[in-house]
Amino acid sequence: NTLAKRKLLILDDWGMEKLSARQSNDLLDVMEIRYQQSSTIIASQIPTSEWYKLIPSPTIADALLDRLLHNSHRIELTGESMRKLDQSDHLA
């Protein structure tokens, strides 16, 4: 309930590991309440085309991804990681 009621929810490093059935159900519950009511930012190194594989139930995956991706604004970054570039500057 606390997460669902926040004006902004940020999920960082989304997709680092697959969700359990419980986690996917809980996240769906949160996103259902938040849908078209408040903002959610998701940062991930995993392309959105691979997110479906992170959710064990196809039915939950369809519902959750519909709420996460429908009407979303996506910013896809390209190029080398800033961490790698920063490290290479220190090595030179």
NUTIRO-892606 format. One line per 2 residues: number of its first residue (from 1); their letters; for each residue x, y, z of N, C-alpha, C, O, CB. Coordinates in pm, 1 decimal. Glycine has a CB too. Layout:
<nodes>
NUM) A) X,Y,Z,X,Y,Z,X,Y,Z,X,Y,Z,X,Y,Z ~ ...
</nodes>
This chain:
<nodes>
1) NT) 82.0,-119.9,0.0,0.0,0.0,0.0,85.6,125.2,0.0,51.7,223.3,-66.1,-92.9,0.4,119.6 ~ 196.3,123.2,73.4,283.7,240.5,79.2,342.0,271.3,-58.4,342.0,386.9,-100.6,396.9,218.4,181.1
3) LA) 390.9,170.9,-127.9,447.4,191.6,-261.4,341.2,236.8,-360.0,366.4,322.7,-444.6,513.6,63.7,-311.6 ~ 225.5,180.4,-349.2,118.7,212.7,-443.5,73.4,357.5,-432.0,26.7,415.5,-530.0,0.8,120.7,-421.7
5) KR) 86.6,416.3,-314.3,35.1,550.9,-290.2,137.5,661.6,-314.7,101.8,779.2,-308.8,-14.7,560.6,-149.7 ~ 261.5,628.2,-341.6,364.2,728.7,-368.3,338.4,796.5,-502.4,293.7,731.8,-597.1,504.6,664.9,-366.7
7) KL) 366.5,927.1,-511.0,347.7,999.4,-636.7,444.9,951.3,-743.2,411.6,947.6,-861.7,364.5,1149.3,-614.8 ~ 566.5,914.3,-700.3,668.1,864.8,-792.5,733.3,741.9,-732.8,778.5,743.4,-618.3,773.8,973.6,-823.2
9) LI) 737.9,636.4,-810.6,804.4,512.0,-770.8,915.5,486.6,-871.2,891.7,488.1,-991.9,703.6,390.5,-764.6 ~ 1036.5,463.4,-822.4,1150.6,435.8,-909.8,1197.4,293.0,-883.9,1232.1,257.2,-771.4,1267.0,538.4,-886.2
11) LD) 1197.8,212.2,-989.8,1251.3,76.5,-982.3,1385.0,78.3,-1055.6,1388.8,89.7,-1178.1,1151.6,-30.1,-1044.6 ~ 1493.1,67.0,-981.9,1626.9,74.8,-1038.8,1683.4,-65.6,-1057.3,1657.9,-155.0,-976.7,1719.7,159.4,-949.0
13) DW) 1759.2,-83.6,-1162.5,1820.4,-213.4,-1196.3,1715.4,-323.3,-1216.3,1736.3,-438.4,-1177.9,1918.3,-255.5,-1086.1 ~ 1604.3,-286.4,-1276.1,1496.5,-381.5,-1306.4,1552.5,-496.4,-1390.4,1627.0,-474.1,-1485.8,1378.8,-310.9,-1381.5
15) GM) 1516.7,-616.3,-1354.8,1551.8,-732.9,-1434.8,1683.9,-797.1,-1400.0,1732.8,-880.7,-1475.9,1553.9,-695.6,-1575.6 ~ 1742.9,-761.3,-1289.0,1870.2,-822.4,-1250.3,1852.7,-972.4,-1223.8,1946.1,-1050.8,-1241.1,1927.6,-752.4,-1125.3
17) EK) 1732.3,-1010.8,-1181.7,1700.5,-1152.4,-1165.1,1550.8,-1171.0,-1189.3,1472.7,-1076.2,-1181.1,1741.6,-1204.0,-1022.5 ~ 1513.1,-1294.0,-1218.8,1372.6,-1323.1,-1243.5,1291.3,-1303.1,-1116.2,1340.6,-1323.5,-1005.3,1355.5,-1466.3,-1296.3
19) LS) 1167.2,-1263.3,-1134.4,1076.9,-1247.0,-1020.9,1019.9,-1382.1,-978.7,1002.4,-1471.3,-1061.8,963.0,-1149.1,-1055.7 ~ 991.6,-1396.8,-851.2,918.6,-1514.7,-804.0,770.4,-1492.0,-832.4,729.3,-1381.4,-867.3,943.9,-1541.1,-650.4
21) AR) 691.9,-1596.2,-817.3,547.0,-1582.7,-836.4,490.3,-1479.4,-739.5,406.0,-1398.3,-777.6,476.1,-1719.0,-817.0 ~ 535.5,-1481.8,-616.0,488.3,-1386.7,-514.6,527.4,-1243.2,-551.8,445.3,-1151.8,-543.7,545.8,-1423.1,-375.7
23) QS) 653.7,-1224.4,-592.8,700.8,-1091.3,-630.4,623.1,-1035.6,-749.9,586.1,-918.2,-751.6,850.1,-1095.6,-662.7 ~ 599.0,-1120.1,-848.7,526.2,-1072.5,-966.2,381.8,-1037.2,-932.3,328.2,-939.4,-984.5,529.3,-1177.9,-1076.3
25) ND) 318.6,-1115.4,-845.9,182.5,-1083.9,-801.2,179.3,-953.2,-722.2,91.0,-869.8,-742.4,126.5,-1198.4,-715.5 ~ 276.3,-936.0,-631.9,282.7,-813.5,-552.2,305.3,-691.6,-641.7,241.2,-588.0,-623.9,394.6,-823.6,-447.0
27) LL) 396.2,-704.6,-737.2,423.2,-592.7,-826.6,301.6,-560.5,-912.3,272.5,-443.3,-935.8,543.3,-623.3,-915.4 ~ 230.9,-661.2,-958.9,108.8,-638.3,-1034.9,5.8,-563.4,-950.5,-60.3,-471.7,-999.4,50.8,-771.3,-1084.1
29) DV) -7.6,-602.4,-824.7,-101.0,-532.8,-735.1,-64.7,-384.9,-722.8,-151.9,-298.4,-730.9,-101.2,-598.9,-595.5 ~ 63.4,-356.0,-703.6,109.1,-217.5,-691.8,83.4,-141.5,-821.5,30.8,-30.2,-818.6,258.9,-212.6,-655.8
31) ME) 119.6,-200.0,-934.0,103.5,-131.8,-1062.5,-43.5,-114.7,-1100.4,-79.5,-18.5,-1168.2,176.0,-208.9,-1171.8 ~ -126.8,-206.2,-1057.5,-271.1,-194.1,-1082.1,-326.5,-70.1,-1013.1,-404.9,4.2,-1072.2,-345.8,-320.3,-1033.1
33) IR) -286.6,-47.7,-889.9,-332.7,69.8,-815.4,-275.5,198.1,-875.7,-344.8,299.6,-883.2,-292.8,58.5,-666.9 ~ -150.0,193.7,-918.4,-81.1,312.3,-969.7,-119.7,346.5,-1113.3,-101.6,460.7,-1155.7,67.9,291.9,-961.6
35) YQ) -171.5,252.0,-1187.8,-194.8,267.9,-1331.1,-276.8,393.7,-1361.5,-388.6,409.9,-1312.4,-265.9,144.4,-1386.5 ~ -220.6,479.9,-1441.1,-278.6,606.3,-1485.1,-314.2,699.1,-1369.4,-395.5,790.1,-1385.8,-401.3,579.5,-1567.6
37) QS) -253.7,676.7,-1252.1,-277.3,760.5,-1135.1,-149.5,830.1,-1088.2,-154.3,943.3,-1039.9,-335.2,676.8,-1022.0 ~ -36.9,763.3,-1102.1,90.7,817.5,-1056.5,203.1,767.2,-1146.6,182.0,681.7,-1232.6,117.4,778.6,-909.0
39) ST) 320.9,820.9,-1125.7,433.1,794.9,-1217.1,525.8,686.8,-1163.1,546.0,673.4,-1042.4,512.5,923.2,-1241.5 ~ 581.3,610.3,-1256.5,678.7,507.1,-1224.5,794.2,519.7,-1323.1,773.0,529.1,-1444.0,614.6,364.2,-1229.5
41) II) 914.8,519.7,-1271.3,1034.7,520.3,-1354.1,1103.4,385.6,-1335.0,1123.2,339.7,-1222.5,1130.5,640.0,-1317.2 ~ 1139.0,323.8,-1446.3,1209.9,196.5,-1440.3,1342.4,212.9,-1513.5,1345.4,250.0,-1630.8,1124.9,80.5,-1502.3
43) AS) 1451.0,185.2,-1443.6,1584.3,187.4,-1503.3,1630.4,42.7,-1515.4,1625.7,-33.7,-1419.0,1685.7,273.6,-1417.7 ~ 1674.9,6.5,-1635.5,1713.3,-131.7,-1658.8,1816.8,-140.3,-1769.6,1817.9,-59.6,-1862.5,1591.1,-216.4,-1693.6
45) QI) 1902.6,-238.7,-1757.9,1995.4,-269.5,-1866.1,1936.8,-375.8,-1958.2,1995.0,-408.5,-2061.6,2130.2,-316.3,-1809.7 ~ 1821.8,-429.2,-1920.3,1755.3,-534.4,-1996.2,1657.8,-469.4,-2093.7,1576.0,-387.4,-2052.2,1681.7,-634.5,-1901.6
47) PT) 1664.2,-503.9,-2222.8,1567.3,-446.6,-2317.2,1424.5,-487.5,-2280.8,1402.2,-597.4,-2230.1,1599.8,-491.2,-2461.2 ~ 1328.6,-399.5,-2306.5,1189.5,-429.4,-2272.6,1140.4,-556.9,-2340.6,1051.0,-624.0,-2289.1,1100.0,-312.7,-2311.4
49) SE) 1197.5,-590.1,-2454.1,1157.4,-712.7,-2524.8,1191.9,-839.2,-2444.3,1138.2,-946.4,-2472.5,1225.7,-718.6,-2662.7 ~ 1279.7,-827.8,-2345.9,1320.7,-941.7,-2263.7,1248.7,-946.9,-2128.5,1264.2,-1044.6,-2055.4,1470.1,-936.9,-2241.1
51) WY) 1171.5,-845.6,-2094.1,1107.7,-839.6,-1963.2,1008.7,-952.6,-1940.6,993.5,-1000.4,-1828.2,1038.1,-708.1,-1946.6 ~ 941.6,-995.3,-2046.1,841.2,-1102.1,-2034.9,902.1,-1227.6,-1970.7,836.8,-1296.2,-1892.1,783.0,-1136.5,-2174.8
53) KL) 1026.5,-1255.9,-2004.9,1094.6,-1375.9,-1954.1,1125.7,-1367.6,-1804.9,1158.3,-1468.9,-1743.2,1223.2,-1398.5,-2030.9 ~ 1116.2,-1248.8,-1746.5,1148.9,-1229.8,-1604.8,1032.4,-1264.7,-1511.9,1048.8,-1269.0,-1390.0,1191.5,-1086.3,-1580.8
55) IP) 915.3,-1289.5,-1569.9,793.2,-1309.8,-1491.3,744.1,-1452.5,-1515.5,718.5,-1490.0,-1630.0,682.2,-1204.5,-1529.4 ~ 730.4,-1533.0,-1409.2,703.7,-1675.8,-1428.3,568.6,-1710.1,-1491.8,559.9,-1806.9,-1567.4,712.4,-1743.3,-1297.7
57) SP) 465.6,-1634.7,-1463.5,332.4,-1665.4,-1516.3,304.3,-1580.6,-1640.5,311.4,-1457.9,-1633.9,223.8,-1640.8,-1408.2 ~ 272.4,-1644.0,-1753.7,241.4,-1566.4,-1874.2,122.6,-1471.6,-1855.9,121.7,-1362.2,-1912.5,213.1,-1660.2,-1989.2
59) TI) 24.1,-1511.8,-1778.8,-92.9,-1426.2,-1755.1,-53.9,-1302.5,-1674.4,-93.6,-1190.9,-1707.8,-203.5,-1504.9,-1681.5 ~ 24.0,-1322.9,-1567.9,71.5,-1210.6,-1486.8,165.1,-1123.4,-1569.8,159.5,-1000.8,-1561.0,143.4,-1261.2,-1358.6
61) AD) 251.1,-1185.6,-1650.3,344.0,-1109.5,-1735.2,267.8,-1018.9,-1831.3,302.6,-901.9,-1847.2,435.8,-1204.9,-1814.3 ~ 164.1,-1072.4,-1895.2,83.2,-990.9,-1986.4,19.9,-872.0,-1914.7,25.8,-759.0,-1963.3,-25.8,-1076.4,-2051.1
63) AL) -39.7,-897.5,-1800.8,-107.8,-791.5,-1726.5,-8.7,-688.0,-1673.4,-32.2,-567.7,-1684.7,-188.0,-851.2,-1610.6 ~ 100.4,-733.9,-1616.5,199.2,-643.5,-1558.6,265.8,-558.0,-1666.2,277.4,-436.4,-1651.0,304.9,-722.7,-1481.6
65) LD) 309.2,-621.6,-1774.5,376.8,-546.0,-1879.9,281.8,-451.4,-1951.8,323.8,-346.0,-1999.6,440.1,-640.8,-1980.1 ~ 155.5,-487.2,-1960.0,57.9,-394.4,-2016.7,52.5,-266.7,-1933.2,48.3,-156.5,-1987.7,-82.0,-459.9,-2024.4
67) RL) 52.8,-281.9,-1801.2,46.4,-164.8,-1713.7,177.7,-86.7,-1711.5,177.6,35.8,-1699.0,10.0,-207.7,-1572.6 ~ 289.0,-157.7,-1723.5,418.7,-90.1,-1721.5,451.5,-21.5,-1854.4,508.7,87.5,-1854.6,527.8,-189.8,-1687.4
69) LH) 416.8,-82.7,-1965.2,462.1,-33.0,-2094.9,358.1,46.5,-2172.7,393.4,128.5,-2257.5,506.5,-147.0,-2177.7 ~ 229.8,23.1,-2144.6,124.2,95.4,-2214.8,129.9,242.9,-2175.1,135.4,275.1,-2056.5,-15.8,34.7,-2182.9
71) NS) 128.6,330.2,-2271.5,139.1,475.1,-2248.2,270.7,518.2,-2184.0,278.2,625.4,-2123.9,25.5,520.2,-2161.3 ~ 373.7,435.8,-2196.4,502.1,472.5,-2136.1,584.4,559.1,-2231.4,563.5,558.6,-2352.7,581.4,346.2,-2097.5
73) HR) 675.6,631.2,-2174.7,774.5,706.7,-2250.6,906.7,635.5,-2227.9,949.3,617.6,-2113.8,780.7,859.6,-2206.8 ~ 971.7,594.8,-2336.2,1096.4,518.4,-2323.5,1213.9,600.9,-2372.4,1207.6,667.6,-2475.7,1088.1,386.2,-2402.0
75) IE) 1319.2,594.1,-2296.3,1445.5,655.5,-2335.7,1548.3,543.0,-2338.0,1580.5,485.9,-2233.8,1488.2,773.2,-2237.3 ~ 1599.0,511.6,-2454.4,1698.4,405.5,-2467.5,1833.1,468.7,-2496.2,1851.4,537.7,-2596.5,1659.5,304.7,-2579.3
77) LT) 1926.5,444.0,-2406.6,2060.4,499.4,-2420.6,2148.5,403.3,-2499.2,2135.1,281.4,-2488.9,2122.1,528.5,-2282.6 ~ 2237.7,460.2,-2577.0,2333.4,379.3,-2652.4,2473.4,428.4,-2620.0,2490.7,534.0,-2559.1,2305.9,386.4,-2806.1
79) GE) 2570.6,353.0,-2660.0,2709.1,392.1,-2637.6,2769.0,319.7,-2518.5,2704.1,238.0,-2453.2,2718.9,541.7,-2617.3 ~ 2892.8,351.9,-2492.6,2968.0,287.9,-2384.9,2918.6,336.0,-2248.0,2872.0,449.0,-2233.5,3118.7,316.5,-2400.4
81) SM) 2929.6,249.9,-2150.5,2892.6,282.8,-2013.4,2981.0,395.8,-1961.8,3102.1,396.1,-1984.1,2904.2,158.6,-1922.0 ~ 2919.7,491.4,-1892.8,2996.4,601.0,-1834.4,3092.7,548.8,-1727.8,3199.6,606.6,-1708.4,2902.0,706.5,-1774.0
83) RK) 3057.5,442.4,-1659.6,3148.2,383.0,-1560.6,3274.1,330.8,-1628.6,3384.9,350.1,-1578.5,3078.0,269.0,-1483.6 ~ 3256.8,264.2,-1743.7,3372.9,214.2,-1816.8,3457.6,329.0,-1868.7,3580.4,324.1,-1861.5,3328.9,124.6,-1932.6
85) LD) 3392.4,432.4,-1921.0,3466.6,546.8,-1972.4,3540.7,616.9,-1860.7,3654.9,658.7,-1880.2,3373.1,644.3,-2042.9 ~ 3479.3,631.3,-1743.7,3541.2,696.5,-1630.4,3662.4,615.8,-1582.8,3766.3,673.0,-1549.8,3439.4,714.4,-1516.5
87) QS) 3648.9,484.0,-1579.4,3759.5,397.9,-1536.3,3875.5,406.2,-1634.3,3991.1,407.0,-1591.9,3712.4,252.2,-1522.5 ~ 3848.2,412.3,-1762.5,3955.6,417.9,-1861.2,4032.5,548.8,-1850.1,4152.6,552.5,-1876.8,3899.2,401.4,-2002.7
89) DH) 3964.0,657.2,-1810.5,4033.7,784.3,-1789.3,4131.9,775.6,-1674.3,4239.1,835.9,-1678.5,3933.9,895.8,-1763.2 ~ 4094.9,699.7,-1570.6,4181.9,685.3,-1453.5,4300.0,593.5,-1482.7,4405.2,606.5,-1420.2,4102.4,631.4,-1334.5
91) LA) 4283.9,501.4,-1576.5,4390.8,408.7,-1610.7,4495.2,472.7,-1702.2,4610.0,428.4,-1705.3,4332.9,285.2,-1677.0 ~ 4457.1,574.6,-1775.1,4547.8,635.3,-1872.7,4655.5,719.7,-1808.5,4739.0,777.0,-1878.5,4470.4,719.3,-1969.3
</nodes>
